[in-house]
Amino acid sequence: MAEAILAAAYADLFQLPRVSGKSVEPKKLDSISFFGPFENADFDYVSATAEGNNLARWLTHLPGNYLTPGIYRDFAESLAEEEGWQATFFDRDKLEELGAGAFLSVVEASPVRDAGILHLQYRPAGAKGKPFALVGKGICFDTGGSNLKVGGGMLGMHGDMQGSAVALGAFLAITRLGFDQPVDCWLALAENHIGARAVKCNDVITALDGTTIELINTDAEGRMVLSDTLALVSREKPRVIIDYATLTGAVVAALGQRMAGAITNRRDWIEPIIQAGERCGERVWPFPYEEDYDEDLESKVADTLQCRTSGAGDHIYAARLLGKFVDKDIGWIHVDMASSGTHTGGLAHIPTDLQGFGVRFGVEWLRKVANE
């Protein structure tokens, strides 16, 4: 109970960014007094995960013109310098050299060449072995591309980078906790624009690992940037990968807006994923990951379809595509946050619509695997 009260205080006192000429009076709290047995309360954990959660909410709340891929990169690299992380940026020139056609297909119409994949490394003293990897979809604005969003569908699309914000928030929390094993964070930073150079339906592109993909819907851009990012991550042979993305409306239809969906390539992780979510207060519910779903992604001109032309279960098909780019020797969890990132009026101890959901789950899962 003491941990929950402190976590709620951190969340409520935090001021989300506001663009205004009017000053906002910050909320103040002089002290919290606890009475009773709370010797087992882990206040360091609460503080670290709250800071990570607040960072994720702050980034996601920023308007799209205040968080372009270039601005995002500058911020993350400045944070890396403060925290002692190593930072490497794969810009468009480098991605072209690597043959990352899936990622590049999304940014063809971008007027500014600021997109890329940012790789951050946390290496505590004496740490050895394979790193853990946190991966995030960072689409700073999503127009839908040639499959242009209509009506109110364009609203809120500055928040399509929430997966990357949660990955970065979990990465910061891990650092604050002094995690004793190496961790990497990979942010796929881009915008999905409409324009004369934008890719079209039925175009065939070649991903970083040589897989050819027939495009069906340019508004399914998240799985494209993540495909090449996961292929790049897999080359590093991490011990575990968690990727976060606000990816599909299908997971919202399946779960509502109170928990995230998850898909893993490790069947024996299904119940532990549920339990980890319940322990940390961020509920995650797994969906199937079965090979016969690939029959519905067969293309007549390429190795695979990007997605189905119609039909239910898009969250499962998206994971089947992403899984093609994850080495089978690497344990992988895909977290589709579209069903958990926003909840009108707040949820649990978070008082704002934006939840920053996934920071505590990521920390919980890495600590669990590290102790096995």
C-alpha positions as CSV (number, residue, x, y, z in Angstrom):
1,M,0.0,0.0,0.0
2,A,2.8,2.4,0.8
3,E,4.4,1.8,-2.6
4,A,1.0,2.4,-4.3
5,I,0.5,5.7,-2.5
6,L,3.9,6.9,-3.4
7,A,3.5,5.9,-7.1
8,A,0.2,7.7,-7.2
9,A,1.8,10.8,-5.8
10,Y,4.6,10.8,-8.3
11,A,2.1,10.4,-11.2
12,D,-0.3,13.1,-9.9
13,L,2.4,15.7,-9.1
14,F,4.1,15.4,-12.5
15,Q,3.2,18.2,-14.9
16,L,2.7,17.2,-18.5
17,P,4.0,19.7,-21.1
18,R,1.7,22.5,-22.1
19,V,2.3,25.1,-24.9
20,S,0.9,28.3,-23.5
21,G,1.9,31.9,-22.5
22,K,0.2,31.4,-19.2
23,S,2.2,30.0,-16.3
24,V,0.9,26.9,-14.6
25,E,1.1,26.7,-10.8
26,P,2.9,23.4,-10.0
27,K,1.3,21.0,-7.6
28,K,3.1,20.7,-4.3
29,L,3.4,18.1,-1.7
30,D,5.4,18.8,1.5
31,S,5.5,15.3,2.9
32,I,4.0,11.9,3.1
33,S,3.9,10.1,6.5
34,F,3.5,6.3,6.7
35,F,2.4,4.6,9.9
36,G,2.5,0.8,10.2
37,P,4.6,-2.0,8.9
38,F,6.1,-1.0,5.6
39,E,9.7,-2.2,6.0
40,N,9.4,-4.3,2.9
41,A,8.3,-1.5,0.7
42,D,10.7,-0.9,-2.2
43,F,10.7,2.9,-2.6
44,D,13.7,2.9,-4.9
45,Y,11.7,0.7,-7.4
46,V,8.7,3.1,-7.1
47,S,10.8,6.2,-7.7
48,A,12.7,4.6,-10.7
49,T,9.6,3.3,-12.4
50,A,7.7,6.5,-11.7
51,E,10.4,8.5,-13.4
52,G,10.4,6.2,-16.4
53,N,6.6,6.4,-16.6
54,N,6.6,10.2,-16.3
55,L,9.2,10.4,-19.1
56,A,7.0,8.2,-21.4
57,R,3.9,10.3,-20.7
58,W,5.8,13.6,-21.2
59,L,7.2,12.5,-24.6
60,T,3.9,11.1,-25.8
61,H,2.0,14.3,-24.8
62,L,4.2,16.6,-26.9
63,P,2.6,17.9,-30.1
64,G,4.0,16.5,-33.3
65,N,5.8,19.7,-34.3
66,Y,7.5,19.7,-30.9
67,L,8.8,16.1,-31.2
68,T,9.9,15.4,-34.8
69,P,12.3,12.5,-35.3
70,G,15.2,14.9,-35.3
71,I,14.1,16.6,-32.1
72,Y,13.5,13.2,-30.5
73,R,16.9,12.0,-31.4
74,D,18.6,15.2,-30.0
75,F,16.7,14.8,-26.7
76,A,17.5,11.1,-26.4
77,E,21.2,11.6,-27.2
78,S,21.4,14.4,-24.6
79,L,19.8,12.1,-22.1
80,A,22.3,9.4,-23.1
81,E,25.2,11.8,-22.4
82,E,23.7,12.6,-18.9
83,E,23.1,9.0,-18.0
84,G,26.4,7.6,-19.4
85,W,24.7,5.5,-22.2
86,Q,26.5,4.9,-25.5
87,A,24.5,6.2,-28.5
88,T,24.6,5.2,-32.1
89,F,22.3,6.5,-34.8
90,F,21.5,4.7,-38.0
91,D,20.5,7.5,-40.3
92,R,18.8,7.2,-43.7
93,D,22.1,7.0,-45.5
94,K,23.3,4.1,-43.3
95,L,19.9,2.4,-43.5
96,E,20.1,2.6,-47.3
97,E,23.5,1.1,-47.2
98,L,22.2,-1.7,-45.1
99,G,19.3,-2.3,-47.4
100,A,16.6,-1.6,-44.8
101,G,13.9,-1.2,-47.3
102,A,11.0,-1.9,-44.9
103,F,11.9,1.1,-42.7
104,L,12.8,3.3,-45.7
105,S,9.4,2.6,-47.4
106,V,7.7,4.5,-44.6
107,V,9.8,7.6,-44.9
108,E,10.0,8.0,-48.7
109,A,7.7,11.0,-48.6
110,S,9.2,12.6,-45.5
111,P,10.3,16.2,-46.4
112,V,13.2,16.1,-43.9
113,R,15.8,13.3,-43.8
114,D,15.8,13.0,-40.0
115,A,14.4,9.5,-39.6
116,G,16.5,6.6,-38.4
117,I,17.1,4.0,-35.7
118,L,18.7,5.1,-32.4
119,H,20.6,2.5,-30.5
120,L,21.3,3.2,-26.8
121,Q,23.5,1.0,-24.6
122,Y,23.6,0.6,-20.8
123,R,26.7,-1.1,-19.6
124,P,27.1,-1.2,-15.8
125,A,30.6,-1.9,-14.4
126,G,31.5,-5.5,-14.5
127,A,28.4,-6.5,-16.6
128,K,29.0,-9.5,-18.9
129,G,27.0,-11.6,-21.2
130,K,24.3,-10.9,-23.8
131,P,22.3,-7.8,-23.4
132,F,18.6,-7.5,-23.0
133,A,16.9,-5.4,-25.6
134,L,14.0,-2.9,-25.4
135,V,12.6,-1.8,-28.8
136,G,10.0,0.9,-29.5
137,K,8.0,2.1,-32.4
138,G,8.6,5.8,-32.7
139,I,6.3,7.2,-35.4
140,C,6.2,10.8,-34.5
141,F,3.2,11.4,-36.8
142,D,1.2,9.0,-38.9
143,T,-0.9,10.4,-41.8
144,G,-1.5,6.9,-43.1
145,G,0.6,7.6,-46.2
146,S,-1.2,6.7,-49.5
147,N,-3.9,5.0,-47.4
148,L,-4.6,8.5,-45.9
149,K,-6.4,8.6,-42.7
150,V,-9.8,10.4,-42.9
151,G,-12.0,12.4,-40.5
152,G,-11.0,12.1,-36.9
153,G,-8.5,9.3,-37.6
154,M,-5.7,11.8,-38.0
155,L,-6.3,13.2,-34.5
156,G,-3.9,12.0,-31.8
157,M,-1.4,10.5,-34.4
158,H,1.4,12.5,-32.8
159,G,1.1,9.8,-30.1
160,D,2.0,7.0,-32.4
161,M,5.5,7.1,-31.0
162,Q,4.3,5.9,-27.6
163,G,6.0,2.5,-27.9
164,S,9.4,4.2,-28.2
165,A,8.6,6.5,-25.2
166,V,7.8,3.5,-23.0
167,A,10.9,1.6,-24.2
168,L,13.0,4.7,-23.3
169,G,11.2,5.1,-20.0
170,A,11.8,1.5,-19.0
171,F,15.4,1.9,-20.0
172,L,15.8,5.0,-17.8
173,A,14.1,3.1,-14.9
174,I,16.5,0.2,-15.3
175,T,19.4,2.6,-15.2
176,R,18.1,4.3,-12.0
177,L,17.8,0.9,-10.4
178,G,21.4,0.1,-11.1
179,F,20.5,-3.1,-13.0
180,D,23.6,-5.3,-13.0
181,Q,23.3,-6.6,-16.6
182,P,23.7,-5.0,-20.0
183,V,20.6,-3.6,-21.7
184,D,20.1,-2.0,-25.1
185,C,17.3,0.3,-26.2
186,W,16.4,0.7,-29.9
187,L,14.1,3.5,-31.0
188,A,12.7,3.4,-34.6
189,L,12.1,7.2,-35.2
190,A,10.2,8.3,-38.3
191,E,7.1,10.0,-39.7
192,N,4.6,8.6,-42.2
193,H,3.8,11.3,-44.7
194,I,1.8,11.6,-47.8
195,G,3.5,12.9,-51.0
196,A,4.6,12.2,-54.5
197,R,7.3,9.8,-53.4
198,A,5.0,7.9,-50.9
199,V,4.9,4.1,-51.5
200,K,1.7,2.5,-52.8
201,C,-0.4,-0.5,-52.3
202,N,1.0,-3.6,-54.0
203,D,4.5,-2.2,-54.1
204,V,7.1,-4.8,-53.2
205,I,10.0,-3.8,-51.0
206,T,13.0,-5.7,-49.7
207,A,13.7,-5.7,-45.9
208,L,17.1,-5.6,-44.3
209,D,17.4,-9.4,-44.1
210,G,16.4,-9.9,-47.8
211,T,12.7,-10.7,-47.1
212,T,10.4,-9.2,-49.8
213,I,7.1,-7.7,-48.6
214,E,4.1,-6.8,-50.7
215,L,2.5,-3.7,-49.3
216,I,-1.2,-3.9,-48.6
217,N,-1.9,-0.9,-46.4
218,T,0.6,2.0,-46.0
219,D,-1.2,2.8,-42.8
220,A,0.3,-0.4,-41.4
221,E,3.7,1.4,-41.2
222,G,4.5,0.4,-37.6
223,R,5.2,-3.2,-38.6
224,M,7.5,-2.0,-41.4
225,V,9.8,0.2,-39.3
226,L,9.8,-2.5,-36.6
227,S,10.7,-5.3,-39.1
228,D,14.0,-3.8,-40.0
229,T,14.6,-2.7,-36.4
230,L,14.1,-6.2,-35.1
231,A,16.3,-7.6,-37.8
232,L,19.0,-5.2,-36.8
233,V,18.5,-6.0,-33.1
234,S,18.7,-9.8,-33.8
235,R,22.2,-9.3,-35.4
236,E,23.4,-8.3,-31.9
237,K,22.1,-11.7,-30.5
238,P,20.4,-10.3,-27.3
239,R,19.2,-12.6,-24.6
240,V,15.6,-11.3,-24.7
241,I,13.7,-8.7,-26.8
242,I,10.7,-6.8,-25.7
243,D,9.2,-4.5,-28.4
244,Y,6.5,-2.0,-27.7
245,A,4.1,-0.5,-30.3
246,T,0.7,1.2,-30.6
247,L,0.2,-1.2,-33.5
248,T,-3.4,-2.4,-34.3
249,G,-7.0,-1.5,-33.7
250,A,-7.6,-5.2,-33.6
251,V,-6.1,-5.5,-30.1
252,V,-8.4,-2.7,-28.9
253,A,-11.4,-4.6,-30.3
254,A,-10.2,-7.7,-28.5
255,L,-9.3,-6.2,-25.1
256,G,-10.8,-2.8,-24.7
257,Q,-8.6,-0.2,-23.1
258,R,-7.5,-1.7,-19.7
259,M,-4.7,-4.0,-20.6
260,A,-2.1,-4.5,-23.3
261,G,-1.9,-7.5,-25.7
262,A,1.2,-9.6,-26.0
263,I,2.5,-12.2,-28.3
264,T,5.6,-14.3,-27.7
265,N,7.7,-16.9,-29.5
266,R,8.0,-18.8,-26.2
267,R,4.9,-20.8,-25.3
268,D,6.2,-21.4,-21.8
269,W,6.2,-17.7,-21.2
270,I,2.4,-17.2,-21.6
271,E,1.4,-17.7,-18.0
272,P,4.6,-15.9,-16.6
273,I,3.7,-12.9,-18.8
274,I,0.2,-12.7,-17.2
275,Q,1.7,-13.1,-13.7
276,A,4.3,-10.4,-14.4
277,G,1.7,-8.0,-15.5
278,E,-0.4,-8.7,-12.4
279,R,2.5,-8.3,-10.0
280,C,3.5,-4.8,-11.4
281,G,0.0,-3.6,-12.0
282,E,0.2,-3.4,-15.8
283,R,-1.9,-6.2,-17.0
284,V,-0.8,-7.9,-20.3
285,W,-2.8,-10.7,-22.0
286,P,-1.1,-13.0,-24.5
287,F,-2.5,-14.1,-27.9
288,P,-1.6,-17.1,-30.0
289,Y,1.5,-17.2,-32.2
290,E,0.8,-20.2,-34.5
291,E,2.5,-20.9,-37.9
292,D,-0.7,-21.7,-39.8
293,Y,-1.6,-18.0,-39.7
294,D,1.1,-17.4,-42.2
295,E,-1.1,-19.1,-44.9
296,D,-3.2,-15.9,-44.9
297,L,-0.1,-13.8,-45.6
298,E,1.0,-15.6,-48.7
299,S,1.8,-13.2,-51.6
300,K,1.7,-14.1,-55.3
301,V,4.7,-11.7,-56.0
302,A,6.7,-11.5,-52.8
303,D,7.8,-13.6,-49.8
304,T,5.0,-12.3,-47.7
305,L,2.1,-9.9,-47.5
306,Q,2.5,-7.0,-45.2
307,C,-0.9,-7.7,-43.7
308,R,-4.3,-9.2,-44.8
309,T,-6.5,-7.3,-47.2
310,S,-9.4,-7.8,-44.8
311,G,-10.5,-9.8,-41.9
312,A,-10.1,-10.1,-38.1
313,G,-7.1,-10.8,-36.0
314,D,-4.7,-8.2,-37.4
315,H,-2.8,-8.0,-34.1
316,I,-1.9,-11.7,-34.6
317,Y,-0.9,-11.3,-38.3
318,A,1.2,-8.3,-37.4
319,A,3.1,-10.4,-34.9
320,R,3.5,-13.2,-37.4
321,L,5.2,-10.7,-39.8
322,L,7.4,-9.2,-37.1
323,G,8.4,-12.6,-35.9
324,K,10.0,-13.4,-39.2
325,F,12.7,-10.8,-38.3
326,V,13.5,-12.2,-34.9
327,D,16.1,-15.0,-34.6
328,K,14.4,-18.1,-33.3
329,D,17.1,-18.5,-30.6
330,I,16.1,-15.2,-29.0
331,G,13.2,-15.0,-26.6
332,W,10.8,-12.3,-27.8
333,I,7.7,-10.5,-26.5
334,H,5.7,-8.2,-28.7
335,V,3.5,-5.8,-26.7
336,D,0.7,-4.2,-28.7
337,M,-0.1,-1.2,-26.6
338,A,-2.9,0.2,-28.7
339,S,-5.3,-1.1,-26.1
340,S,-3.5,0.3,-23.0
341,G,-1.7,3.5,-23.9
342,T,-4.8,5.8,-23.4
343,H,-7.7,5.6,-21.1
344,T,-10.1,8.5,-20.7
345,G,-9.9,9.9,-17.2
346,G,-6.9,7.8,-16.3
347,L,-6.5,4.3,-15.0
348,A,-5.4,2.9,-11.7
349,H,-3.0,5.4,-10.0
350,I,-2.3,7.3,-13.3
351,P,-4.6,10.3,-13.3
352,T,-4.1,11.4,-17.0
353,D,-5.5,9.9,-20.2
354,L,-2.0,8.9,-21.3
355,Q,-0.8,6.0,-19.2
356,G,2.8,5.4,-20.0
357,F,1.8,1.8,-19.8
358,G,4.5,-0.7,-20.1
359,V,7.4,0.8,-18.2
360,R,6.8,-1.3,-15.0
361,F,6.1,-4.4,-17.1
362,G,9.4,-4.1,-18.9
363,V,11.3,-3.6,-15.7
364,E,9.4,-6.5,-14.1
365,W,10.1,-8.9,-17.0
366,L,13.8,-8.1,-17.3
367,R,14.3,-8.6,-13.5
368,K,12.5,-11.9,-13.7
369,V,14.5,-13.2,-16.6
370,A,17.8,-11.9,-15.1
371,N,17.1,-13.9,-12.0
372,E,16.5,-17.2,-13.7
